Amino acid sequence: MIWRTVLVLLWFVPGFVAADDFRPLYVEIVEQADEQYLVRVKLPPTVQPGNAPEIVFPEFCQGDPGRGNVQVCRADIAGQNLLIRYPAYTPPNSTVVRMRFVTGQVHTMTLSSGVQRFVVPSREDVAGVAAQYTWLGMEHIWIGFDHLLFVLCLIWIAGQWRRILVTITGFTLAHSVTLVLAAMEVVTLPVPPIEAVIALSVLFLATEITRGRRSNLTWRYPVAVSTSFGLLHGLGFAAVLSEIGLPQLELVTGLVFFNIGVEIGQVGFALVVVALLALLRRWSWFLVHGQVTTGYIVGIISAYWFIERTAAFTI
């Protein structure tokens, strides 16, 4: 019995030893002044010194014989393709590439086994970051169905254009505040409970629509509800932004334009909802049953979200 155990262990030992041999190739490119780039390569055990790869730069770059692994270029290499070329054979290792710009930006890329070409990341600039994070904000609000259902309920309860404008503005200001505070790590709260409470906020408004009691606070002052729950929704936006990551240098630009993107997406959705409700209210059945039906549908969906999200951190 003991010999069997020993044999099994010996069987797996070579695998553990070989596993260490497949550490990645490490390539670091450090930008220096005047379009000069220092290249450092660290070989894994499986790559012999005679098979050390060459990092091939664009044609407008050339090596500086007096400075070792320094490439002197006539233009910026950001956005250019670089090639990892082995003189003898390509090992099965992955590759980790780290690019350090002179501005302080650091980008790390992992290339799968066999991949020998990569694109140098672009530099951060105000225009590029603004465009990227505006689109990310719009994209998030359009796929964030809990936020969209919340806005739908707010529009339904507000009813008139002026009340809709005031209500949406309150929601915007509130979630902008907590988005900034959370993104700057002034306020830190666990994400799963926040997501559960966001679902609960949608369920609350769905209940209000179903009951239709226009004399209570929600119907008389929807801006109070939108502002209160908007603080929670801002924390949800911040959680998504933390997953995406803020720019390393243009942090304020990324934060501001992500929020602008959210608002553009939100306003676009609101216009579609208002136009759709105007069409549906010409239908007699919808005038009688539309409000209660909508309330139940939104309520069932949000109740499911609340149970699912609560179970995720309590069970």
N, C-alpha and C positions, 0 to 999 in steps of 0.2 A: 504493500500500500504506500509506504514511504517512497519507494523507488518510483512509483507511478507519479507521485506529486513532484518529485525532483525532475523527472523527464518532462512533465508539463511545463514547469517553470523554465527549464532549459530551452524548450520549444519557443517560448515567448521572449526570452532574453534578447536574441538577435534582432527581433522586431523593435524592441525598445531602444537598442543601441543604434539601429539604422534610422529610427525616427529622428534622432538628434542630427543626423547627417543632412536632413532635408530642411535645415534652417534656410531662410531666404537670403538671396543676394541683397546687399544694402548699397544703395547709390544715393549720395548726397551731392546736390549742386548748390553752391553758395554764390550768390551774386555779389560782386565787388563793384568798385566804381568804374565808370566809363565802359559799360557793356562787357565787363570781364567776369568770367565764371570759373570758380574753383571746383573741380570735380574730385570727389572722394569715393572710392569703391572698397567695400569690405566683403571679402570672399567667404562663403560658407565652406565647411570641410570637404564637401563633394567636388568643389571646383579647385583644380590644381593651379598653382601660380602660372604655369605655362599656358593655361587656358583662360586667363583673366580677361574679362570682356573690355571692349573699347566702347565708350559712349560717343556715338557719332552725332555731331552737331550739324546745323544747316550749313550750306555752302558758303554763306557770308561770315562764317566763323573759322578761325584757325588756331592751332596750338601755339603757345609761346614757349620756344625751346629753352629759354633761360629760366622759366618759372615752373617747370614740371607740368602738373595736371591743370593748367590754366588755359581756358579758351578765351580768345579775344575776338569779339564780334563787332560787326559794323552796324548792327541794328539790334533791337530788342528780340529776345527769343520767346517771350510770352506768346502762347498760342501756336508755337512751332512744334513739329514732330521731331523727336529724338529717337535714335535707334541704339539698342544694346546689341553689340555684335561680338560673338565669341569667335576666336581664331580657329578652333578645332571642332568642337561640338557644343550643342546647347544642352546643358544639364536640366533635369526635371524640376529644379527648384523654382519657387515663386520669387518675386522681386519686390522690394520695398524702395520706393523713390521718395526722397524728401527734397523739396525745393525751398530754398531760403532766399527771399528777395531782400535787397538792400534796405527797403522800407520797413522791414521787420515782419512781413507776412511769411508764414510758414505753411506749406501745403504738403500733405503726405498721401501718396498713392500706393496701392498694392496691386501688382500685376500677377495674374495667374501663371501657372507653369506653361512655358512655351511662348508667352507673349513677350515680344522683344521691342515693341514700339510703344511710345507714350507721348501724350501732348502736354507741353509745359502749361500749367495753369495761367490764366490771365491775371493781370494785376487788378487790384481793387481801384475803382474810380467812382466818383459820385454818380455819374450818369449810368454806368453799368449796374451799380448796386441799386440805384433807384428803380431802374426798369425791372431788375430781377425780383426785388422784394415786393414791388407793386403787384407783379403777376402772382407771386406766391401768396400774397394776401387775398387776392381775388379768387385764386384756385381753392384756398382753404375754405372760404365762406361758401363757395358753390358746392363743395363736397361735405361740408359740415352740416348734415341734415338736422341735427338738434338745434343749431343756431338758426337755421332757416325756418324751422317750425315755430321757434320762439318769435321770430320777426313776423311770420304769418299771423300768429295769434295777436300780436300787438297791433298790427294793421287792422285786423278784424274788429278788435275792441275799440280802437281809436275812431274808426269810421270815417271822419271827415278829413279833408286834406290838411287843414291847419293842425288838427289834433294829431294826425299821423306824423307830420313834420316835427312837432314838439316832442312827441313820444320817441321817435327814432333818434332825434338829437340827444335826448336824455340817455338813451341806451348807448349811443356812440361815445358821449363824454365819459360815461361811467366805465365802460370797458376799456377806453383809452387810458384812463388813469391806472387801473390795475394791471393792464398790459405792460405799461412802462415800469411800474414798480416791481412787478414780478420779473421782467426781463433784466432789470438792473440788480436783481436779487435783494431788493429792499424788503420785499414780502416773499416769503417762501412757505408754501403749503403743499401737502401731498396731493398729487394729481388725481388718483382714483376717487377719493371722496368728492373732489371738486366736480369731476365728470358726472358723478351720481347726482349731485345737487343740481347741476345744470339740467339733467333729465327731469328732475323733480320740478324745476321751474317751468318747464314746458308742460308737464302734467298739471300744474297749478293753473296755468292760463287756459288749458283745454277744459278743465273743470269749470272755470269762470264762463267760458263761451257756452258750454252745455247748459249751465244753470241760467244764464242770461239775466242775472239780476243787475239791472242797470243803475240801481240806487247805491250800490256798494262802492268802496274806494277804488277798486280796479277799474270799473267802468267810468267812474266820474273823473278820476285822476290817473289815467294809464301811465303818465310820465313818472309817477312815483314808483310804480311797479317796474317799469323798464329801467329806471336808474338803479334801483336796489339790486335787481337780478343782473343788471349789466356789469356790476362789479365782479360777480362770479364768472360771467362769460369771458371777461377780460383775462381772468386767470387761466381759463381754458385755452384762449388764444395764445397766451404766453407759453403754455405747455407745448403747443405745436411749434412755436417759434424756437423753443429750446432744443427741440428735436432737429429742426432744420439747421439751426446754428446762426448766430449773428456774424456779420463781417468782422474781421480782425481789426481793421483800422476805421472803416466807415460805419461804426456801430450805430451812431445816432441816425445816420441816413437810412440804414437798413431798418431800424426800429420805426422811424417816422413813415417810411414808404410802405412797409408791411401793413401798418395801420391804415394808410390811405387806400391800399389795395383792398383791405377788408371792407372799407366804407364804400368803395366803388362797387364791389360785388354785392354789398347789402342794398345799396340804392337801386342797382339794376334789378335785383330780385323783387324789391318793393314795387317798382314800376310794373313789372310783369304781374304781380299779385293783384294790384289795384285794377289793371286793365282786365284781368281774368274775372275778378269779382264783378266788375261792371257788366261783363257779358253774361255771366251766370245768373245775375239778378233779373235778367229779362225772362228767365225760365220760371214759370209759376211754381213748379215743384221745389225748386231751389229756394225760392222766397219763403216757403213754408217749412221745409225740412233741412235746408242747407246748413244752418247754423248748428243745430243739434248733431247732425251727421258728421260735420267737420270736427266738432268737439270730441265726439266719441272716437273717430279715427285717430286723431292726434293723441287723444288720451291713452288709447290702447298701445300705440307705438311708444310713447314716452314712458308709460308704466313698465313696458317690457325692458326698455333701456335702463330704467332705474333699478329694476330687480337684477338685471344682468350685471350692471356696474357695481352694485352693492355687493353682490355675491362674489365678485372678483377679488375684493379685499377683506371680506369677512369670513369666507369659508376656507 
